[in-house]
Amino acid sequence: MAMAFVFYACQKEVKQSPPAPEVIVPVIPNTPFKSLKYLYSISGTKVLSGIHNREPNSTPAAWTNKAFSVTGKYPALWSGDFLFQADNIMNRQVMTDEAAAEFKKGALVNIMWHSCNPALAEPCGFDATGVQSKLTDAQWTELLTDGTVINTKWKGLVDEICVYLQQLKDKNVEVLWRPYHEMNQGAFWWGGRPGANGTRKLYEQLHDYMTKTKGLTNLIWVWDIQDFGSLSSDASAYKPGDAYWDVAALDVYDGSGYTKAKYDIMVAAAAGKPIAIGECEKLPTADELSAQPKWTFFMSWSELTFSGNTEANIKALYTSPRVVNLDKMPGW
């Protein structure tokens, strides 16, 4: 009996010993990008607030300012778009100047590009003759073949936006560059083509042309897919080579929200690189972000931020201890 009692007492004492706290030590790669290093450093502990500024490019901070008017905080991430309509193409310089100003304030700068179809015309619309048009398989092959008519037209479209990205490079502005977003989205002319010679090949072609031919070394490449039911296979079928992207982003729109399954798929696909919520209407809650700690930023979509969420919920998220707004950014 005495021996049994001693054994029980030892067991009880062990059970009462508090567990050692988990220490998260981020692994930060050797990269020249201060903003990318920052994303690595906060992965697991903090998440940046962000909002997209959709057209018109003549007012490229309209939705950032709206977020401030609701929350009293400016988002940590500002986002713009080179766009496709005539008036917005004419105001690309205004958008670019805003990107430089936001970076100077300490914001993370995200830029995307709803591009016109290189087999058709620019300017274009958000319709079946523009951004939502299609390429035949033969046209797709031509697009990926150097020196063809469509490939040459594509380079011309890319050259147009490289002028502005070069300006940002000259000002030492680092850009989270998010081209051909929602690569698994078949509604866009560039998307919905899985496999080695599909959408990811176009993304890799763009990367090589912009970095090697155009010399744009200020771009942090964001690979972006949408949360369709096929996400598990899409995360592989649409994934560019590891050397071609720096951040993996998921657009959350399917109605099921921020499930553990989606999060786990993105963590696995990123293989240690930062992950982010590339677009959303419904914002995550502070509790969801705490349960899924590796998201490094969320970017809500312009007007959908305010139609899809109550002001109370937006304020609650922006004032969460886990969320970093512009006033707490480290500066570049």
MINUTOR-333663 format. One record per residue: x, y, z of N, C-alpha, C, O in turn. Coordinates in steps of 0.2 Angstrom, whole numbers. Example, Ala and Ser with C-alpha at 12.3 -4.5 7.8 and 13.67 -1.06 7.14 Angstrom:
! residues 2
    nc1    nc2    nc3   cac1   cac2   cac3    cc1    cc2    cc3    oc1    oc2    oc3
     66    -28     39     62    -22     39     66    -16     39     71    -17     42
     64    -11     35     68     -5     36     64      0     39     67      6     40
***
This chain:
! residues 332
    nc1    nc2    nc3   cac1   cac2   cac3    cc1    cc2    cc3    oc1    oc2    oc3
      4     -6      0      0      0      0      4      6      0      3     11     -3
     10      6      4     14     12      4     17     13     -2     18     19     -4
     20      8     -6     23      9    -12     18     12    -17     19     16    -21
     12      9    -17      6     11    -22      5     19    -20      4     23    -25
      5     21    -14      3     28    -13      9     32    -15      7     38    -18
     15     30    -14     21     34    -17     20     35    -24     21     40    -27
     19     30    -28     18     30    -35     13     35    -37     14     39    -42
      7     34    -34      1     39    -35      3     46    -34      2     51    -38
      7     47    -29      9     54    -27     14     57    -32     13     63    -34
     18     53    -35     23     55    -40     19     57    -46     20     61    -50
     14     52    -48     10     54    -54      6     60    -53      6     64    -58
      3     62    -48      0     68    -46      4     74    -47      2     79    -50
     10     73    -45     15     79    -45     17     80    -52     18     86    -54
     18     75    -56     20     76    -63     14     79    -67     15     84    -71
      8     77    -66      2     80    -69      1     88    -68     -1     91    -72
      4     90    -62      3     97    -60      8    101    -63      7    107    -62
     13     98    -65     19    103    -68     16    106    -74     14    103    -79
     17    113    -75     14    116    -81     18    115    -87     24    114    -87
     15    114    -93     19    113    -99     23    119   -101     21    125   -100
     29    117   -104     33    123   -106     30    127   -112     27    123   -116
     30    133   -112     26    137   -117     30    136   -124     36    135   -124
     26    136   -129     28    135   -136     32    141   -138     29    147   -138
     38    141   -140     41    146   -143     41    146   -151     44    141   -153
     38    151   -154     38    151   -161     44    155   -164     45    161   -163
     49    152   -167     55    155   -170     54    155   -177     55    149   -180
     52    160   -181     51    160   -188     58    159   -191     63    162   -189
     58    155   -197     64    154   -201     63    159   -207     59    159   -211
     68    164   -207     67    170   -211     73    168   -217     79    168   -215
     71    168   -223     76    167   -228     81    173   -230     79    178   -227
     86    171   -233     90    177   -235     87    180   -241     88    178   -247
     84    185   -240     80    189   -246     82    196   -245     82    199   -239
     82    200   -250     83    207   -250     77    211   -248     77    217   -247
     71    208   -248     65    211   -247     63    212   -240     62    207   -236
     63    218   -237     61    220   -230     54    217   -229     53    215   -224
     50    219   -234     43    217   -232     42    210   -232     37    207   -229
     45    206   -236     45    199   -236     47    196   -230     44    191   -227
     53    198   -228     56    196   -221     51    198   -216     50    194   -211
     47    203   -216     42    205   -211     37    200   -211     34    198   -206
     34    198   -217     29    193   -217     31    186   -214     28    183   -210
     38    184   -215     40    178   -212     40    179   -204     39    174   -201
     42    185   -202     43    186   -195     36    186   -191     36    184   -185
     31    188   -194     24    188   -191     20    181   -192     15    180   -188
     23    177   -196     19    171   -198     18    167   -191     23    165   -188
     12    165   -189     11    162   -183      9    166   -177      7    163   -172
     10    172   -178      8    177   -172      4    183   -174      0    185   -170
      5    186   -179      1    192   -181     -1    191   -188      1    187   -192
     -6    195   -190     -9    196   -197    -10    203   -199    -12    207   -195
     -8    205   -205     -9    212   -207    -16    213   -210    -19    209   -214
    -19    218   -208    -26    220   -211    -24    223   -218    -19    226   -220
    -29    222   -223    -28    225   -230    -34    226   -233    -39    222   -232
    -34    230   -238    -40    231   -242    -38    233   -250    -33    236   -251
    -42    230   -254    -41    232   -261    -44    238   -263    -50    240   -261
    -41    242   -268    -44    248   -271    -46    247   -278    -41    248   -282
    -52    245   -279    -54    244   -286    -55    250   -290    -54    256   -287
    -57    250   -296    -58    255   -300    -63    260   -297    -67    258   -294
    -62    267   -299    -57    270   -304    -50    271   -301    -49    273   -295
    -45    271   -306    -39    272   -304    -37    279   -302    -32    281   -300
    -42    284   -304    -42    291   -303    -42    292   -295    -40    297   -293
    -45    287   -291    -45    288   -284    -43    282   -281    -47    278   -278
    -36    280   -281    -33    274   -279    -33    273   -272    -30    267   -270
    -35    277   -268    -35    276   -260    -42    276   -257    -43    277   -251
    -48    276   -262    -54    277   -259    -57    272   -254    -60    274   -249
    -55    266   -255    -57    260   -251    -53    260   -244    -55    258   -239
    -47    262   -245    -42    262   -239    -45    268   -235    -45    267   -229
    -47    273   -238    -50    279   -234    -56    277   -230    -58    279   -225
    -60    273   -234    -67    271   -231    -65    266   -225    -69    267   -220
    -60    262   -226    -59    258   -220    -57    262   -214    -59    260   -208
    -53    267   -215    -51    272   -209    -57    275   -206    -58    276   -200
    -62    277   -211    -68    281   -208    -72    276   -204    -76    279   -199
    -72    270   -205    -76    265   -201    -72    263   -195    -75    262   -190
    -66    262   -195    -62    259   -190    -58    263   -186    -56    262   -180
    -56    269   -189    -51    274   -186    -44    271   -187    -39    274   -184
    -43    266   -191    -37    263   -192    -36    262   -200    -40    260   -203
    -30    264   -202    -28    263   -209    -26    256   -210    -22    253   -206
    -28    252   -215    -25    245   -216    -18    245   -217    -15    250   -219
    -15    240   -215     -7    239   -216     -6    237   -223      0    239   -225
    -10    235   -227     -9    233   -234    -14    237   -238    -20    237   -237
    -11    240   -243    -14    244   -248    -14    240   -255     -8    237   -256
    -19    240   -259    -19    236   -265    -22    240   -271    -27    243   -270
    -19    239   -277    -21    243   -283    -21    238   -288    -19    232   -288
    -23    240   -294    -24    236   -300    -22    240   -306    -25    246   -307
    -19    237   -311    -17    241   -317    -23    241   -322    -24    246   -326
    -28    236   -321    -34    236   -324    -34    236   -332    -29    235   -335
    -40    237   -335    -41    236   -342    -45    241   -346    -45    241   -352
    -49    245   -343    -53    250   -346    -49    256   -348    -44    257   -345
    -52    259   -353    -48    265   -356    -46    270   -351    -41    273   -350
    -51    272   -347    -50    277   -342    -45    275   -336    -41    279   -334
    -46    269   -334    -41    266   -329    -34    265   -332    -29    266   -328
    -33    263   -338    -27    263   -341    -24    270   -341    -18    271   -340
    -28    275   -343    -25    282   -343    -23    284   -336    -19    289   -336
    -26    281   -331    -24    283   -324    -20    279   -320    -19    279   -314
    -16    274   -324    -11    270   -321     -6    274   -317     -3    271   -312
     -4    279   -320      1    283   -316     -1    286   -310      2    286   -305
     -8    288   -309    -11    290   -303    -10    284   -298     -9    285   -292
    -12    278   -300    -12    272   -296     -5    271   -293     -4    269   -288
      0    271   -298      7    270   -297     10    275   -292     13    273   -287
      8    281   -292     10    286   -288      7    285   -281     11    286   -276
      1    282   -280     -2    281   -274      2    275   -271      3    275   -265
      4    270   -275      8    264   -272     14    267   -269     16    264   -264
     18    271   -272     24    274   -269     23    278   -263     27    277   -258
     17    281   -263     16    285   -257     14    281   -251     16    282   -245
     10    275   -252      8    270   -247     14    267   -244     15    266   -238
     19    265   -249     25    261   -246     29    266   -242     32    264   -237
     29    272   -244     33    277   -240     30    278   -233     33    279   -228
     23    277   -232     20    278   -226     21    271   -222     20    271   -216
     24    266   -225     25    260   -221     20    254   -223     21    249   -220
     16    255   -228     11    250   -229     14    245   -234     19    246   -237
     12    239   -234     13    234   -238      9    235   -245      3    237   -245
     13    235   -250     10    237   -257      8    231   -261     13    227   -263
      2    230   -263      0    224   -267     -3    227   -273     -7    231   -273
     -1    224   -279     -3    226   -286     -5    220   -290     -2    215   -290
    -11    220   -293    -14    215   -297    -15    218   -304    -14    224   -305
    -17    213   -308    -18    215   -315    -24    211   -319    -23    205   -320
    -30    214   -319    -35    211   -323    -33    213   -331    -35    219   -333
    -30    209   -334    -27    210   -341    -32    209   -346    -36    204   -345
    -32    212   -351    -35    211   -357    -32    205   -361    -26    203   -360
    -36    201   -365    -34    195   -368    -29    197   -374    -31    201   -378
    -23    195   -374    -18    197   -379    -20    195   -386    -17    197   -391
    -25    190   -387    -28    188   -394    -33    193   -396    -35    192   -402
    -35    197   -392    -41    202   -393    -38    209   -393    -32    211   -395
    -42    214   -390    -40    221   -390    -40    224   -383    -42    221   -378
    -36    229   -383    -35    233   -377    -36    240   -379    -33    242   -384
    -40    244   -375    -44    243   -369    -49    237   -370    -51    235   -376
    -52    235   -365    -57    230   -365    -62    230   -359    -61    235   -355
    -67    226   -359    -72    226   -353    -71    220   -349    -67    215   -351
    -75    220   -344    -75    214   -340    -81    209   -342    -86    208   -339
    -80    207   -348    -85    203   -352    -82    198   -356    -76    196   -356
    -86    195   -360    -84    189   -365    -79    191   -370    -77    187   -374
    -78    198   -371    -73    200   -376    -67    203   -373    -63    206   -376
    -67    203   -367    -61    206   -363    -58    201   -358    -56    196   -359
    -59    203   -351    -56    199   -346    -59    192   -345    -55    187   -344
    -65    192   -347    -68    185   -346    -69    181   -353    -74    177   -354
    -65    183   -358    -65    180   -364    -61    173   -364    -59    171   -358
    -60    170   -369    -57    163   -369    -52    163   -375    -52    167   -380
    -47    158   -374    -42    157   -379    -43    150   -381    -45    145   -377
    -43    148   -388    -43    141   -390    -36    138   -388    -32    141   -386
    -36    131   -388    -30    128   -387    -24    130   -391    -19    131   -389
    -26    131   -398    -21    133   -402    -18    140   -401    -12    141   -401
    -23    145   -399    -21    151   -397    -16    151   -390    -12    155   -390
    -18    147   -386    -14    146   -380     -7    144   -381     -2    146   -378
     -7    139   -386      0    137   -388      4    142   -391     10    143   -390
      1    146   -395      4    152   -398      6    157   -393     12    160   -393
      2    158   -388      4    163   -382     10    161   -379     14    165   -377
     11    154   -378     17    152   -374     23    151   -379     28    148   -377
     22    152   -385     28    151   -390     31    158   -392     28    162   -395
     37    159   -390     41    165   -392     41    167   -399     42    163   -403
     39    173   -400     40    176   -407     33    176   -411     33    178   -416
     28    172   -409     22    172   -412     18    178   -412     20    183   -408
     13    179   -416      9    185   -416      6    187   -409      6    192   -406
      3    182   -406     -1    182   -399      5    183   -394      4    187   -389
     10    180   -394     15    181   -389     18    188   -389     20    191   -384
     19    190   -395     22    197   -396     17    202   -394     19    207   -390
     11    201   -395      5    206   -392      5    205   -385      5    210   -381
      6    199   -382      6    199   -375     12    202   -372     12    206   -367
     18    202   -375     24    206   -372     23    213   -372     25    217   -368
     19    215   -378     18    222   -378     13    225   -372     14    230   -369
      8    221   -370      4    222   -365      8    222   -358      7    227   -354
     12    218   -357     17    217   -351     21    223   -351     23    226   -346
     24    225   -357     29    231   -357     25    237   -355     29    241   -351
     19    238   -356     15    244   -354     15    245   -346     16    250   -344
     14    239   -343     14    240   -335     21    240   -332     22    242   -327
     26    237   -336     33    237   -333     35    244   -333     40    245   -329
     33    249   -337     35    256   -336     34    258   -329     38    262   -326
     28    256   -326     26    259   -320     29    255   -314     31    258   -309
     30    249   -315     34    245   -310     41    247   -310     44    246   -305
     44    249   -316     51    251   -316     51    258   -312     56    259   -308
     46    262   -312     46    268   -308     46    266   -301     50    270   -297
     43    261   -299     42    259   -292     49    256   -290     52    257   -284
     52    252   -294     59    250   -293     64    256   -292     68    255   -287
     63    261   -296     68    266   -295     67    270   -289     72    273   -286
     61    269   -286     60    273   -279     61    268   -273     59    269   -268
     64    262   -275     65    257   -270     58    254   -267     58    252   -261
     53    254   -270     46    252   -268     46    244   -269     47    242   -275
     45    240   -264     44    233   -265     37    232   -266     32    234   -263
     35    227   -271     28    226   -273     27    219   -272     30    215   -275
     21    218   -269     18    211   -269     14    211   -275      9    213   -276
     17    207   -280     15    207   -287     10    201   -288     13    195   -287
      4    201   -289     -1    196   -289     -4    196   -296    -10    197   -297
     -1    194   -301     -3    193   -308     -7    186   -309     -6    182   -305
    -12    186   -314    -15    180   -315    -18    177   -309    -18    171   -308
    -22    181   -305    -25    179   -299    -30    174   -300    -33    173   -306
    -32    170   -295    -37    165   -296    -35    160   -302    -39    159   -306
    -29    157   -302    -27    154   -308    -32    148   -309    -32    145   -315
    -35    145   -304    -40    140   -306    -47    142   -307    -51    138   -307
    -48    148   -309    -54    151   -310    -55    152   -318    -52    156   -321
    -59    147   -321    -60    147   -328    -63    153   -331    -64    153   -337
    -66    157   -327    -70    163   -330    -65    168   -333    -67    172   -338
    -59    168   -331    -54    173   -334    -50    169   -340    -49    163   -340
    -48    173   -345    -45    170   -351    -38    167   -349    -36    162   -352
    -35    169   -343    -28    166   -341    -29    159   -337    -25    156   -336
    -35    158   -334    -36    153   -329    -39    147   -331    -42    146   -337
    -40    142   -327    -43    136   -328    -40    131   -332    -43    126   -334
    -33    132   -333    -29    127   -337    -24    124   -332    -19    127   -331
    -26    118   -330    -21    114   -325    -15    111   -329    -16    110   -335
    -10    110   -325     -5    106   -328      1    110   -330      1    116   -330
      6    107   -332     13    110   -333     13    115   -339     16    120   -338
      8    114   -344      8    119   -349      2    123   -349      0    126   -354
     -1    123   -343     -7    127   -342     -6    134   -339     -1    137   -341
    -10    136   -335    -10    143   -332     -3    144   -328      0    150   -329
     -1    139   -325      5    140   -321     11    141   -326     16    145   -324
     11    139   -332     16    140   -337     16    147   -339     22    150   -340
     10    150   -340     10    157   -342     13    162   -336     16    166   -337
     11    160   -330     14    163   -324     21    163   -324     25    168   -323
     24    157   -325     31    157   -325     35    160   -331     40    163   -330
     31    161   -337     33    164   -343     34    172   -341     38    175   -343
     28    174   -338     28    181   -335     34    183   -331     37    188   -331
     35    178   -326     40    179   -321     47    180   -324     51    185   -323
     48    176   -329     55    176   -332     56    182   -337     61    185   -337
     50    184   -340     50    190   -344     51    196   -340     55    201   -342
     48    197   -335     48    203   -331     54    204   -327     57    209   -326
     57    198   -324     63    198   -320     69    198   -324     74    202   -323
     70    194   -329     76    193   -333     76    198   -339     82    201   -340
     71    198   -343     71    203   -348     70    210   -346     74    214   -349
     66    211   -342     64    218   -340     68    221   -334     68    227   -332
     71    216   -330     75    218   -325     71    220   -318     74    224   -315
     65    218   -318     61    221   -312     63    216   -306     60    211   -305
     67    218   -302     70    215   -296     66    217   -289     68    215   -284
     61    221   -290     57    224   -284     51    220   -283     47    222   -279
     50    214   -286     43    211   -286     44    205   -281     48    201   -282
     39    204   -277     38    199   -273     32    195   -276     26    197   -276
     33    189   -278     28    186   -282     23    182   -278     25    178   -274
     17    184   -279     11    180   -276      8    175   -280      5    177   -286
      8    169   -278      4    164   -282     -3    163   -279     -4    162   -273
     -8    164   -283    -15    165   -280    -20    160   -283    -20    160   -289
    -24    156   -279    -29    152   -281    -36    153   -277    -35    157   -272
    -41    151   -280    -48    152   -276    -50    146   -273    -48    140   -275
    -54    146   -268    -56    141   -264    -62    137   -267    -67    136   -263
    -61    134   -273    -66    130   -275    -66    123   -272    -61    121   -268
    -71    119   -273    -71    112   -270    -65    108   -272    -64    103   -269
    -62    110   -278    -56    106   -280    -50    108   -278    -44    107   -280
    -50    112   -272    -44    116   -270    -38    111   -268    -33    112   -270
    -40    105   -266    -35    100   -264    -30     99   -270    -24     98   -269
    -33     97   -276    -30     95   -282    -27    102   -285    -22    101   -288
    -31    107   -285    -29    113   -288    -22    116   -285    -18    119   -289
    -21    115   -279    -15    117   -275     -9    114   -278     -4    117   -277
    -10    109   -281     -4    105   -285     -4    107   -292      1    108   -295
    -10    106   -295    -11    107   -303     -9    114   -305     -8    115   -311
    -10    119   -301     -9    126   -303     -3    129   -300     -2    135   -300
      1    125   -296      7    128   -293     13    128   -297     15    123   -300
     15    135   -298     21    136   -302     27    133   -298     27    131   -292
     33    132   -302     39    130   -298     41    134   -292     39    140   -292
     44    131   -288     46    135   -281     50    141   -282     49    146   -278
     54    141   -288     58    147   -289     54    153   -292     56    159   -292
     47    152   -293     43    157   -296     39    161   -292     35    166   -294
     38    159   -286     34    163   -281     36    163   -274     40    159   -272
     34    168   -270     36    169   -264     31    169   -258     32    167   -253
     25    170   -260     19    170   -256     13    166   -259     12    167   -265
     10    162   -255      4    158   -258     -2    161   -255     -3    162   -249
     -7    163   -259    -13    166   -257    -19    163   -259    -19    160   -264
    -24    163   -255    -31    160   -256    -36    165   -256    -37    169   -251
    -40    165   -261    -46    169   -262    -52    165   -259    -54    160   -261
    -55    168   -254    -60    165   -250    -67    168   -252    -69    173   -249
    -71    164   -256    -77    166   -258    -83    161   -258    -89    163   -260
    -81    155   -257    -86    149   -259    -92    149   -254    -96    144   -255
    -92    152   -248    -98    152   -244    -96    148   -238   -100    149   -233
    -92    144   -238    -90    139   -232    -85    143   -227    -85    140   -222
    -82    148   -229    -78    152   -225    -71    149   -224    -68    146   -228
    -68    150   -218    -61    149   -216    -61    142   -213    -60    142   -207
    -62    137   -217    -62    130   -214    -54    128   -213    -50    130   -216
    -54    123   -208    -47    120   -207    -44    117   -213    -38    117   -214
    -49    114   -217    -46    110   -223    -43    115   -228    -38    113   -230
    -46    120   -229    -43    125   -233    -36    128   -231    -31    128   -234
    -36    129   -224    -30    132   -221    -24    126   -222    -19    128   -224
    -26    120   -220    -21    115   -220    -18    114   -227    -12    113   -228
    -23    114   -232    -21    114   -239    -16    119   -241    -10    118   -244
    -17    125   -239    -12    131   -241     -6    130   -237     -1    132   -240
     -6    128   -231      0    128   -227      4    122   -230     11    123   -231
      1    117   -232      5    111   -235      8    114   -242     14    112   -244
      4    117   -246      6    119   -253     12    124   -252     16    124   -256
     12    129   -247     17    134   -246     23    131   -244     29    134   -245
     23    126   -241     29    122   -238     34    127   -235     40    127   -237
     32    131   -230     36    135   -226     36    142   -229     38    147   -225
     34    144   -235     33    151   -237     27    154   -234     22    150   -231
     26    161   -234     21    164   -231     14    162   -234     14    162   -241
      9    162   -231      2    161   -234     -2    167   -232     -1    171   -227
     -7    169   -236    -11    175   -235    -18    174   -238    -19    169   -242
    -23    178   -236    -30    178   -238    -30    183   -244    -30    189   -242
    -29    181   -250    -28    185   -256    -34    190   -257    -33    196   -259
    -40    187   -256    -46    191   -257    -51    188   -253    -51    182   -252
    -56    192   -251    -62    190   -247    -67    195   -247    -66    201   -248
    -73    193   -246    -79    197   -245    -80    197   -237    -80    202   -234
    -82    191   -235    -83    190   -228    -76    190   -224    -72    185   -226
    -75    194   -220    -69    194   -216    -68    189   -211    -73    186   -208
    -62    186   -210    -61    181   -204    -62    185   -198    -62    191   -197
    -64    181   -193    -64    183   -186    -58    183   -182    -53    179   -185
    -57    186   -177    -51    186   -173    -50    179   -171    -44    176   -171
    -55    175   -169    -54    168   -166    -52    164   -172    -48    159   -171
    -55    165   -178    -53    161   -184    -45    162   -185    -42    157   -187
    -43    168   -185    -36    169   -186    -32    167   -181    -26    165   -182
    -34    166   -175    -30    163   -169    -29    156   -170    -24    153   -169
    -35    153   -173    -35    145   -174    -31    144   -180    -29    138   -181
    -30    149   -185    -26    148   -191    -21    153   -191    -21    157   -195
    -15    152   -187    -11    158   -186     -6    159   -191     -2    164   -191
     -5    155   -197      0    156   -202     -2    161   -207      2    163   -211
     -9    163   -207    -11    168   -212     -7    175   -210     -7    177   -204
     -4    178   -215      1    184   -214     -3    190   -215     -1    195   -213
     -8    190   -220    -12    196   -221    -19    194   -224    -19    188   -227
    -24    198   -223    -30    197   -227    -31    203   -231    -30    209   -229
    -34    202   -237    -36    208   -241    -43    207   -243    -45    203   -247
    -47    212   -240    -54    211   -242    -56    215   -248    -52    220   -250
    -61    214   -252    -62    217   -258    -66    223   -258    -72    223   -258
    -63    229   -258    -66    235   -259    -73    236   -256    -74    235   -250
    -78    237   -260    -85    238   -258    -88    232   -254    -92    233   -250
    -86    226   -256    -88    220   -253    -87    220   -245    -90    216   -241
    -81    223   -243    -79    223   -236    -85    226   -232    -87    224   -227
    -89    231   -235    -94    235   -231   -101    232   -232   -106    234   -228
   -102    228   -238   -108    225   -239   -109    218   -236   -114    216   -235
   -103    215   -235   -103    208   -233   -101    208   -225   -101    202   -223
   -100    213   -222    -98    213   -215   -102    219   -211   -102    224   -214
   -103    218   -205   -106    224   -201   -100    228   -199    -95    226   -198
   -102    235   -198    -97    239   -196    -94    237   -189    -88    238   -187
    -98    234   -185    -96    231   -178    -91    226   -179    -86    225   -176
    -92    221   -184    -87    216   -185    -81    218   -188    -75    216   -186
    -81    223   -193    -75    226   -195    -71    229   -190    -65    228   -190
    -74    233   -186    -70    236   -180    -67    231   -176    -62    232   -173
    -71    226   -174    -69    221   -169    -62    218   -172    -58    216   -168
    -62    216   -179    -56    213   -182    -50    218   -182    -45    216   -180
    -52    224   -184    -46    229   -184    -43    231   -177    -37    233   -177
    -47    230   -172    -44    231   -165    -42    225   -162    -40    225   -156
    -42    219   -165    -40    213   -162    -32    214   -160    -29    216   -165
    -30    211   -155    -23    211   -153    -18    207   -158    -13    209   -159
    -21    203   -162    -18    199   -167    -17    203   -174    -12    202   -177
    -21    208   -175    -21    211   -181    -16    218   -181    -17    221   -176
    -12    218   -186     -8    224   -187    -10    229   -192    -12    227   -198
    -12    235   -190    -14    240   -194     -8    245   -196     -2    244   -194
     -9    250   -200     -3    254   -203      1    257   -197      7    258   -198
     -3    259   -192      0    263   -187      5    259   -183     10    261   -179
      5    252   -184     10    248   -180     15    244   -185     19    240   -183
     15    246   -191     20    244   -196     27    246   -194     27    252   -192
     32    242   -196     39    244   -194     42    250   -198     47    253   -196
     39    251   -204     42    255   -209     48    252   -213     51    247   -211
     49    254   -219     53    251   -223     60    255   -224     64    253   -228
***
